[in-house]
């Protein structure tokens, strides 16, 4: 990684340069491929971009990103947000609609806080603006300890099942295999870094009050990781917001019901375009 930009940026669509780009931020412990089903259903002619976050896919390690950005190697979602902003700027993107699912939502919130001029519209999917409680922090730290001690992904392998809703766990077993393959491609060091970064993130609920652009909050009906209450909390403090519950889906709505997610993002993009007219 040279300078302050260098995340691997997957381009689903080049699009018209005059149109707002849509930037898709992936969840944990996955990479940009979690958007593969959604991207072909997105309307409009603007660019659709999906970075691999620090340490993931073809991107530099999280520590390298932190050092290049002058933040140091310590785990922090702010480093991921700064890396996304720097990468977008390096590709000529200075204003975009930002969509993040789960950990990607945490990064989107940090991006909004640190680079507000970049965010024209905001989609928060299966995520939360509140910080973790003690129980969740303890669970994250246990995963970090196990991953680093064993230098394996065994501690997160089961997420290929648990992140899915109860319905899809039974009716769509092929999704478990697909997620398992993606999880197996990740690096233990990145898993540990991201868990520590998530465990130390602040509560950004009140920060959302200052966002005046169009917003979408979406949650799976069967999401037990970031349930409806977390979605409602964010929607309540946003102004121009659409709140959508995706039926028969868990924490990974973009994979479990790509059509619903694409439809919501299409509506958000149309609202953002109308604001710009």
C-alpha positions as CSV (number, residue, x, y, z in Angstrom):
1,X,0.0,0.0,0.0
2,X,1.5,3.3,-1.0
3,X,0.3,6.7,0.2
4,X,-3.1,6.8,1.9
5,X,-5.1,4.9,-0.7
6,X,-4.9,1.2,-1.7
7,X,-7.9,-1.0,-0.8
8,X,-8.8,-3.5,-3.5
9,X,-11.9,-1.9,-5.1
10,X,-14.2,-4.3,-7.0
11,X,-16.1,-2.6,-9.7
12,X,-19.5,-4.2,-10.3
13,X,-20.4,-1.5,-12.8
14,X,-18.4,1.5,-14.2
15,X,-21.5,3.5,-14.8
16,X,-21.9,7.1,-15.9
17,X,-19.4,9.5,-14.2
18,X,-22.2,12.1,-13.8
19,X,-24.2,9.8,-11.6
20,X,-23.8,9.2,-7.9
21,X,-21.7,6.0,-7.2
22,X,-23.1,3.4,-4.8
23,X,-20.5,2.0,-2.5
24,X,-21.2,-1.4,-0.9
25,X,-19.4,-2.3,2.4
26,X,-19.3,-5.9,3.3
27,X,-19.9,-7.7,6.6
28,X,-17.8,-9.9,8.9
29,X,-16.3,-12.4,8.3
30,X,-16.8,-12.0,4.5
31,X,-15.6,-9.9,1.6
32,X,-17.1,-8.0,-1.3
33,X,-18.5,-11.2,-2.8
34,X,-21.5,-11.0,-0.4
35,X,-22.9,-8.4,-2.8
36,X,-22.6,-10.6,-5.9
37,X,-26.4,-11.4,-6.0
38,X,-27.5,-7.8,-5.3
39,X,-25.3,-6.0,-7.8
40,X,-26.9,-7.3,-11.0
41,X,-30.3,-6.1,-9.8
42,X,-29.3,-2.5,-9.1
43,X,-31.0,0.0,-11.4
44,X,-29.6,3.2,-12.8
45,X,-26.4,3.9,-14.7
46,X,-24.0,5.1,-11.9
47,X,-20.9,3.2,-10.7
48,X,-21.4,0.3,-8.2
49,X,-18.2,-0.2,-6.2
50,X,-17.4,-2.7,-3.4
51,X,-14.0,-2.5,-1.6
52,X,-12.5,-5.3,0.4
53,X,-12.0,-3.8,3.8
54,X,-8.5,-3.7,5.4
55,X,-6.9,-7.2,5.6
56,X,-9.6,-8.8,3.5
57,X,-9.5,-10.2,0.0
58,X,-6.8,-8.5,-2.1
59,X,-6.5,-5.5,0.2
60,X,-3.4,-4.7,2.2
61,X,-3.3,-5.9,5.8
62,X,-5.2,-3.8,8.4
63,X,-1.9,-2.9,10.0
64,X,-0.4,-1.7,6.7
65,X,-3.5,0.4,6.1
66,X,-3.2,2.0,9.6
67,X,0.4,2.9,9.2
68,X,-0.1,4.3,5.7
69,X,-2.9,6.5,7.0
70,X,-0.8,7.7,9.9
71,X,-3.1,6.1,12.4
72,X,-0.9,3.2,13.5
73,X,-1.6,-0.5,13.4
74,X,-4.0,-0.7,16.3
75,X,-7.5,-2.1,15.5
76,X,-10.0,0.6,14.8
77,X,-13.0,0.9,12.5
78,X,-11.9,4.5,12.0
79,X,-8.9,3.1,10.1
80,X,-11.2,1.1,7.9
81,X,-13.3,4.2,7.3
82,X,-10.3,6.4,6.4
83,X,-9.0,3.7,4.1
84,X,-12.4,3.5,2.3
85,X,-12.4,7.3,1.9
86,X,-8.9,7.5,0.7
87,X,-9.5,4.7,-1.9
88,X,-12.6,6.4,-3.2
89,X,-10.9,9.7,-3.5
90,X,-8.0,8.1,-5.4
91,X,-10.5,6.8,-7.9
92,X,-12.1,10.2,-8.3
93,X,-15.1,9.6,-6.1
94,X,-15.8,12.5,-3.7
95,X,-19.6,12.0,-3.2
96,X,-21.4,8.7,-3.0
97,X,-24.3,6.7,-1.5
98,X,-22.8,4.4,1.2
99,X,-24.4,1.1,2.0
100,X,-23.0,-1.1,4.8
101,X,-24.2,-4.4,6.2
102,X,-23.3,-5.6,9.7
103,X,-19.6,-4.6,10.1
104,X,-19.9,-2.7,6.9
105,X,-22.6,-0.6,8.6
106,X,-20.2,0.2,11.5
107,X,-17.6,1.3,8.9
108,X,-20.3,3.4,7.1
109,X,-21.2,5.1,10.4
110,X,-17.5,5.9,11.1
111,X,-17.2,7.2,7.5
112,X,-20.2,9.5,8.0
113,X,-18.6,10.8,11.2
114,X,-15.1,11.3,9.8
115,X,-15.9,12.2,6.1
116,X,-19.5,13.6,6.1
117,X,-19.0,15.4,2.8
118,X,-18.5,12.0,1.1
119,X,-21.9,10.6,2.1
120,X,-24.8,11.7,-0.1
121,X,-27.1,8.8,1.1
122,X,-26.8,6.1,3.7
123,X,-28.0,2.5,3.9
124,X,-27.6,0.6,7.1
125,X,-28.4,-3.1,6.8
126,X,-28.5,-5.6,9.6
127,X,-26.3,-3.4,11.8
128,X,-26.6,-1.2,14.9
129,X,-25.4,2.3,15.9
130,X,-25.0,1.4,19.6
131,X,-21.7,0.0,21.0
132,X,-21.4,-3.6,22.2
133,X,-22.5,-4.6,25.7
134,X,-20.1,-6.4,28.0
135,X,-21.3,-9.8,26.9
136,X,-20.7,-9.2,23.2
137,X,-17.3,-7.6,23.9
138,X,-16.3,-10.7,26.0
139,X,-17.4,-13.0,23.1
140,X,-15.4,-11.0,20.6
141,X,-12.3,-11.1,22.8
142,X,-12.7,-14.9,23.2
143,X,-12.8,-15.3,19.4
144,X,-9.6,-13.1,19.1
145,X,-7.8,-15.2,21.7
146,X,-8.8,-18.5,20.0
147,X,-8.0,-17.3,16.5
148,X,-4.6,-16.0,17.4
149,X,-3.7,-19.0,19.6
150,X,-4.7,-21.6,17.1
151,X,-4.0,-19.5,14.0
152,X,-7.1,-20.9,12.5
153,X,-10.6,-19.9,11.5
154,X,-12.4,-22.6,13.5
155,X,-13.8,-20.0,16.0
156,X,-15.8,-18.3,13.2
157,X,-16.5,-21.2,10.9
158,X,-19.9,-21.8,12.5
159,X,-21.0,-18.3,11.4
160,X,-21.8,-19.8,8.0
161,X,-24.9,-21.2,9.7
162,X,-25.7,-18.8,12.6
163,X,-25.7,-15.6,10.5
164,X,-28.5,-17.0,8.4
165,X,-32.2,-16.8,9.5
166,X,-33.9,-19.8,10.9
167,X,-35.9,-20.2,7.7
168,X,-32.9,-20.3,5.3
169,X,-30.9,-22.5,7.6
170,X,-33.5,-25.2,6.8
171,X,-34.8,-24.3,3.3
172,X,-31.5,-23.2,1.6
173,X,-28.7,-25.3,2.9
174,X,-26.6,-24.3,-0.2
175,X,-26.1,-20.9,1.4
176,X,-24.3,-22.5,4.3
177,X,-21.8,-24.0,2.0
178,X,-21.3,-20.8,0.0
179,X,-20.7,-18.8,3.2
180,X,-18.4,-21.5,4.5
181,X,-16.2,-21.2,1.4
182,X,-16.0,-17.4,1.7
183,X,-15.2,-17.6,5.4
184,X,-12.4,-20.1,4.8
185,X,-10.7,-17.6,2.4
186,X,-10.2,-15.1,5.2
187,X,-6.9,-14.6,7.2
188,X,-6.9,-15.3,10.9
189,X,-5.0,-12.0,11.6
190,X,-7.8,-10.0,9.8
191,X,-10.5,-11.8,11.8
192,X,-8.8,-10.9,15.0
193,X,-8.1,-7.3,14.0
194,X,-11.7,-6.7,12.9
195,X,-13.1,-8.3,16.1
196,X,-11.0,-6.0,18.2
197,X,-12.0,-3.0,16.1
198,X,-15.7,-3.8,16.5
199,X,-15.4,-4.4,20.2
200,X,-13.9,-1.0,20.8
201,X,-16.3,1.1,18.6
202,X,-18.2,3.9,20.2
203,X,-22.0,4.5,20.2
204,X,-22.8,6.6,17.2
205,X,-26.6,6.8,17.6
206,X,-26.7,10.5,18.4
207,X,-24.3,11.3,15.5
208,X,-26.9,10.0,13.1
209,X,-29.2,12.9,14.1
210,X,-27.0,15.3,12.2
211,X,-27.4,13.4,8.9
212,X,-30.0,15.1,6.7
213,X,-29.6,13.1,3.5
214,X,-31.8,10.2,2.4
215,X,-31.4,7.0,4.4
216,X,-32.4,3.4,4.4
217,X,-32.5,1.1,7.4
218,X,-33.1,-2.5,6.6
219,X,-33.2,-5.6,8.9
220,X,-34.0,-9.3,8.4
221,X,-37.1,-10.4,10.1
222,X,-35.2,-13.3,11.7
223,X,-32.0,-11.3,12.5
224,X,-31.0,-12.2,16.1
225,X,-27.5,-10.5,15.8
226,X,-28.8,-7.0,15.0
227,X,-32.6,-7.3,15.5
228,X,-35.5,-5.0,14.7
229,X,-35.0,-3.0,17.9
230,X,-31.5,-2.0,16.8
231,X,-32.9,-1.0,13.4
232,X,-35.7,1.0,15.0
233,X,-33.3,2.8,17.2
234,X,-31.4,4.1,14.1
235,X,-34.5,4.9,12.1
236,X,-35.9,6.9,15.1
237,X,-33.0,9.4,15.0
238,X,-32.7,9.7,11.2
239,X,-34.9,12.2,9.4
240,X,-35.4,11.2,5.8
241,X,-35.5,7.5,6.3
242,X,-37.2,4.3,5.1
243,X,-37.3,1.4,7.5
244,X,-37.7,-2.0,5.8
245,X,-38.1,-5.5,7.4
246,X,-37.0,-8.3,5.1
247,X,-39.2,-11.4,5.6
248,X,-37.7,-14.8,6.2
249,X,-34.2,-13.5,6.4
250,X,-31.6,-13.3,9.1
251,X,-28.4,-11.2,9.5
252,X,-27.3,-11.5,5.9
253,X,-30.2,-10.0,4.0
254,X,-28.0,-9.3,0.9
255,X,-27.4,-13.0,0.5
256,X,-30.7,-14.4,1.9
257,X,-33.0,-12.0,-0.1
258,X,-31.0,-10.1,-2.6
259,X,-34.1,-8.9,-4.5
260,X,-35.4,-7.1,-1.4
261,X,-32.1,-5.5,-0.7
262,X,-31.6,-4.4,-4.3
263,X,-35.1,-3.0,-4.4
264,X,-34.4,-0.9,-1.2
265,X,-31.1,0.3,-2.6
266,X,-32.8,1.3,-5.9
267,X,-35.4,3.3,-4.0
268,X,-32.6,5.0,-2.0
269,X,-30.6,5.8,-5.1
270,X,-33.7,7.3,-6.7
271,X,-34.3,9.5,-3.6
272,X,-30.7,10.7,-3.7
273,X,-31.0,11.5,-7.4
274,X,-34.1,13.5,-6.7
275,X,-32.4,15.5,-4.0
276,X,-29.6,16.3,-6.4
277,X,-32.0,17.5,-9.2
